[in-house]
Amino acid sequence: MRKANSDFKTAFISEAGAGVVNNDYFAFVGLDEYACYVIADGLYELEDAEGAKLAIETVIEKFHEHPSMQKHVLHGYLAAANKRLIQAEKKRISMKASLTVVVTNYEKMRYACAGNTRMYLYRSGEAMVHSTDMTLAQAELETEDASPDLLSMHRERNNLYCYLGQPSGFAPYVSESFKLKESDIIPPITRGICEYIDAGVFHDVLWET
C-alpha cells in the first residue's frame, strides 16, 4: 500500500474567465497502489461542448477498470476516450477536447496527452519535465528553433494535429516514467493559463504559494 506511506496534496482552481462558459474539467482518484489525475479542455466555448467532461469520465472509468502505469495502458485510456467522443459527436456537436493524464504509483509518474493541455514536474524551483503542445505552432517553433515563449502568440497555437474526438490518425503522446522526490510539484494546466499568463509569472506564483 504505497499510498499509506505517501503524502500527496491535491488542489485545483477553474474559472470561466472571459469565456462564455467554462469547458475545462479536472478529476482525480487515489487508490492504494496508483493515483490518476486528469485535466481536459473543450476545444469550443459552446454551452453544449461537453467533450472535455466526457473524456475525463472515460479516462477515470478506464483507470478504475485497470489501474496501471504501463505505456500501452495509458494509451488505451486516451484511445477509449477518443472513441467515445467520436461516437457521441454523432448525437451532439463539438465533442472534441485536449486532455492530459498523469498516473503515479506514489514513487514514479508517467503522463499521456493529446492536444494543448500541459503538465509540468517542478523540482527545486525548476521545471524538470514538461509536456509539449500537439499543435502546428509547436511544430513550427521547433523547426525554427524559436523561443517557447512565442507559442502563446503564434497564429497556429490552437490548430491541433492530435486531439480527442479525432476520427483518424489519433496518436497521443505517452511519456517515459519519472522518479518522484519529496516536494515535487506537478501542475496540469489548460490553454487558459498558457495563453494569458506568462511562463515566468506562472513559475513565480507557483513557488510563492
Residue pairs with C-beta under 8 A, 6 or more apart in sequence:
1 32
1 33
2 32
2 33
2 105
2 106
2 107
3 30
3 31
3 32
3 33
3 35
3 106
4 32
5 106
6 106
8 30
8 35
8 104
8 106
10 28
10 37
12 26
14 22
14 24
14 25
14 26
15 22
16 22
17 192
17 196
19 45
19 192
20 45
20 46
20 47
21 45
21 46
21 47
21 49
23 41
23 42
23 44
23 45
23 46
23 49
23 50
23 51
23 52
23 53
23 97
24 39
24 40
24 41
24 42
24 52
24 190
24 192
25 39
25 40
25 52
25 53
25 56
26 37
26 38
26 39
26 40
26 56
26 188
27 37
27 38
27 56
27 57
27 60
28 35
28 36
28 37
28 38
29 35
29 36
29 60
29 63
29 64
31 67
33 67
33 105
33 106
34 63
34 67
34 68
34 69
34 103
34 104
34 105
34 106
35 103
35 104
35 106
36 59
36 60
36 63
36 67
36 101
36 102
36 103
37 101
37 102
37 103
37 104
37 186
37 188
38 56
38 59
38 60
38 99
38 100
38 101
38 102
38 188
39 56
39 99
39 100
39 117
39 119
39 188
39 189
39 190
40 51
40 52
40 53
40 55
40 56
40 97
40 98
40 99
40 100
40 117
40 164
40 190
41 52
41 97
41 98
41 99
41 115
41 116
41 117
41 190
41 191
41 192
42 49
42 50
42 51
42 52
42 53
42 94
42 96
42 97
43 49
43 51
43 94
43 96
43 97
43 98
43 115
43 158
43 160
43 163
43 165
44 94
44 96
46 93
46 94
48 92
48 93
48 94
49 93
49 94
49 95
49 96
50 92
50 95
51 85
51 88
51 89
51 94
51 95
51 96
51 97
51 164
51 165
52 97
52 98
52 99
54 81
54 84
54 85
54 88
54 95
54 97
55 81
55 84
55 85
55 97
55 99
55 164
56 81
56 99
58 77
58 80
58 81
58 84
59 77
59 78
59 80
59 81
59 99
59 101
62 76
62 77
62 80
62 81
63 77
63 103
66 73
66 76
67 103
68 74
68 103
69 103
69 104
69 105
69 108
69 109
69 110
69 177
71 110
71 174
74 101
74 103
74 110
74 111
74 112
74 174
75 112
75 172
75 174
77 101
77 112
78 99
78 101
78 112
78 114
78 164
78 172
79 170
79 172
81 99
81 164
82 114
82 164
82 165
82 166
82 170
82 172
85 95
85 96
85 97
85 164
85 165
86 95
86 165
86 166
86 167
88 95
89 95
89 96
89 165
95 165
96 163
96 164
96 165
96 166
97 115
97 163
97 164
97 165
98 113
98 114
98 115
98 116
98 117
98 160
98 163
98 164
98 190
98 191
99 113
99 114
99 115
99 117
99 164
100 111
100 112
100 113
100 117
100 118
100 119
100 131
100 188
101 111
101 112
101 113
102 109
102 110
102 111
102 119
102 186
102 188
103 109
103 110
103 111
104 110
104 180
106 180
107 179
107 180
108 177
108 178
108 179
108 180
109 121
109 177
109 178
109 180
109 186
110 174
110 175
110 176
110 177
110 178
111 119
111 131
111 174
111 175
112 172
112 173
112 174
112 175
113 119
113 131
113 134
113 172
113 173
114 134
114 162
114 163
114 164
114 166
114 170
114 172
114 173
115 133
115 134
115 160
115 162
115 163
115 164
116 133
116 134
116 135
116 157
116 158
116 160
116 191
116 194
117 188
117 189
117 190
117 191
118 130
118 131
118 132
118 133
118 188
118 189
118 190
118 194
119 129
119 130
119 131
119 186
119 187
119 188
119 189
120 127
120 129
120 130
120 131
120 185
120 186
120 187
120 189
121 127
121 128
121 129
121 130
121 178
121 184
121 185
121 186
122 128
122 184
122 185
122 186
122 187
122 203
122 206
122 207
123 181
123 183
123 184
123 185
124 183
125 207
127 203
128 178
129 175
129 178
131 173
131 175
132 138
132 173
133 151
133 157
133 194
134 160
134 161
134 162
134 163
134 173
135 156
135 157
135 158
135 159
135 160
135 161
136 156
136 159
136 160
136 161
137 151
137 154
137 155
137 156
137 157
137 159
138 151
139 161
140 146
140 154
140 156
141 147
141 148
141 150
141 151
141 154
148 199
149 198
149 199
151 157
151 194
152 194
152 195
152 196
157 191
157 195
158 191
162 169
162 170
162 171
162 172
162 173
185 206
187 206
189 202
193 202
197 205
